């Protein structure tokens, strides 16, 4: 009598697994379907898209990318976004890594209060403080400045990055630090040579999330920037849409160009992201 129950339970597990996989594949198709249509449409001509909105390209047409990159000034917006995003992510992650390491590994008075101060930034929407930031930037001459965006993005990303990295560094084995101290390493040397290599999964998670949020942000550049040659991709795309509203093929090419950095960084760091997100549960 036990065998039928065993086969029945296996059958139920198989059915449940198949149902979950079917739901995930359906979600994947719904999520990536529009992106696939945009990618395919970027290689078609505008006349083909107007005649048949959904279809395959008759030839590999790269003129849309040339026009979007050069004629539509998307290259300027892309370079601005790249400079602002890379600089702010590097600054945010490095400051957060040092803060998280000190808060999770050092013992000093006020450590818990300081950690709570960092984490409290997750509960307060950063955009609520835009008015004081605007007046402060105006007095400092940082309005219409890429440096102002870099500092703002780095500061607003620190609470989440510290939260992620602290959860990872708390599980560090103390043996490595003790061995480094016996070899005469100071705190700075231990952070660079011991902590940072072990932090890679957590750093990857913080980098990915901060990169995606910064690259896709529309609000801060719209409010703080004034010059067209300093706009980032999200703000530049609004002008791009207005200029090429009738040329859908060029619009599709511009959207693909805007998505390329995100696709590359997600593809390169997927393994580290999974390791960083599951590290706390596996320890």
N, C-alpha and C positions, 0 to 999 in steps of 0.2 A: 504493500500500500504506500510505501514511502516513495517509490520510484515515480509513479504518476505525479505526485506532488512536486518532486524535484523537476521533472520535465515541464510541469505546468509553470513552476516559478521561473525556470529558464525561458520558457516561451513568453511569459509576461515581461521579463526583463528585456528580451529581444524586441518585443513589440514596443515597449516604452522607449528603448534606445532608438528604434527606427522612427518613432513619432518625433522624438526630440531632434534627431538629425534632419528630418523633413522640415520641421519648423525653422531650424537654423539655415538650411539651404534656401528656404522661401524668403527668409529675412535677408540673406545675402543677395538674392536675386533682386529684391525690392530696393535694397540699399545701393547696389552697384549697377543696376539697370540704367538709371539716368546718366551715371558717369560713363558707362560704355557707349550710350547714344551720343554723348558729347564728344568722346574720343573719336568715334567713327565719323561723326559729322564734321570734325575739324579737318578731315582729309577730303571732304567733298566740296564741290563748288556750290556757290550760293544759289544758282539757278536749279541745281539738282535738289537742294533742300527745299526750296519753295515749291517745286513740282511734286516731290515725294519726300515728306518730312522724315520718314523712317526708311532707311535703305543703306546698302553698302556702297562705298566709293567705287567708281569705275576705274580710277587710277590713283596712285599715291601722289596727291596734290599737296605740296609744301608751301605754296604761295600764301596760303592763309597765315601760316606761322611767320613768314617773312614780313607780311603786312602788319600783323599784330605786334611783332617785336620792334620793327623799325618805324613804320609810318604812324602807328597809333601810340608811340612813345611808351609802350609797355616795358621796354628795356630799362627806362629810367625808374619807373615805379618798382620794377623787380629788384634793381640794384639797391634802391632805398630800403625796401623791405628786408633784403638780405643783410645789409649793414646793421640796421636797427635790431633785427631779430638775433643775429649771431652775437652781436656785442652785448645785448641785454641778457640773453640766455647764459652766456659765459660768465658775466658778472654775477647774475643771480645764483647760478649753481655753485660757483666757487665760494661766494659769501655764505650761502646756505650750508655747504659742506663743512666749512670751518666752524660755523655756529653750531651745527648739529653735532659735530665731533666733540666740541667743548662741552656742550650741554649734556651729552649722553655718557661721556667718559671721565670728565673731571668732576671733582667734589669741591664745591665752594659755596659760601653763604649766598643765598638768594638765587640759587640755580633753578629751583622749581618755579619761582616767581618769574624769572627771565624766560624760561621755557613756556610758561603760560602766556606771557606777553607776546611771544612769537606766534603761538598757536591761535591766540585770540584774533589775529588778523584774518583767519579763515571765516570768522563769524560776521565780519563787517564788510559789506560790499565796497570795494575800492572806489567805485564810481560815485559813491555818496560824498566823498571828499574832493570831488573835482573842483569845486569853486575855490576852496583855499589853495589847492595846488595851482589853479590858474593864476590867482593873484600873486602867489609866491613866484611862479615862473615869470610873470610879467615884471616883477621887481628885479629878478635876476637876469633878465634878458634871454630867457630860454624858450619864449614863445616862437614858433616857426623854426625850431631847432631839432635836428635829429638827436643831439645829445640829450635834450630834455626828454624825448621819448624813451631813449635807452635807460636813463635813470629811473623814470617812472615805471617802465615795465619790469625792470630788475627789482625795484622796491615792492611792487605789488605781487611779484611771484615768490618772494622769499618765504612768507608763511607756509604755503603749501610745500615748497621744496624742503624746508626745515622739518616739517611734519613727516614727509616721506623718508628722508635720510635718517632722521632720529630713530624711527621705528626699525631701521635696518642696522644702524651702528650699535644699538643697545644689545644686539645679539652677538657682538664681536667676542671671540675668545680672548681672554686676558693673557694667554701664553705668549702670543706674538709681541704684545707690548712689553711684557716683562723681559723677553729675550732681547728686544731692541734696547731697552734701558741698560741691560747688562753689557751690551756692546758699546755703550756710551752715547746712544742717540738721544738728542733732546726732543722736546715736544714737536717742534716744527719738522724735524727729520722723520719722526714717527708718523706724523700726519701725511707727509709726502710719500714716504717709502712703504709704509705699512697700511695706513687707513685708506688712502685713495684707491689703490688697486683692489681692495676688498669691497669698496663702495661702488664699484662700477655698475652693478645692476640698479642700485638706488639712484645713482647719478643719471643713468639712462632714462629711468622713469621720469625724474624731474625735468630732464632736458626735453624729452618728447612732449610732455604736457605743456611746458612753458613755451616751447617752439611753436606748437600748434596754436596756443592762445594768442601769442604775439603776432604770428604771421597772419592770422585771420581777423585780428582786431580792427574794427572800423571806427569805433567811437573816439578813442584818444587822438589818432591822427586827424580826424575831421575837426575836432575842437581846437587842437593845439597847433596845427600847421596852417600856413597861409599861402605858401608858394606851391605852384603846380609842380615844379621840378623837385620838390621834397616829399611829395605824396607817396604813400606806400601802396601796395597792390590793391587792398580792399577799397580805398578811397579812389585810387586811379581807375579801378574798374567801373565805378559809377559814371565817370566822365567817358570812359571807353564805351559803355553801353549807349550813352546818349549820342556819341559820334558815329557808332556803327550799328545803330538799331536795326537798319534794314539789311545789313550784311551779317547774316547769322553764321556763316562759315567762319568768318574772322572772329566773331564772338566766341564760338566754340574753341578756336585755337587759343584765344586769350585765356579762357578758363582752364584749358589743359596746361598752359604754361604756368598759371598761378598755382596749380595743384601739384606740379612736379616736385618741388622741394619737400612737401609733406609726404608724398609717396616714397621718395628716396629715403628719408630719415626713418620712416616707419618700417620700411623693408630692411634697413641695415640694423635697426635696434630692436627688432621684435623679440629675439631670444633674450636680450638683457631685460626687456620690459617684463616678460613672463617671469624671469628669475627674480626680479625685484619685487613684483607684486605677490609672489608666492613665498618669498623668503621668510616673512613673519609667520606664516601658517605652518611652514615645514620645520621650524626650529622649536 
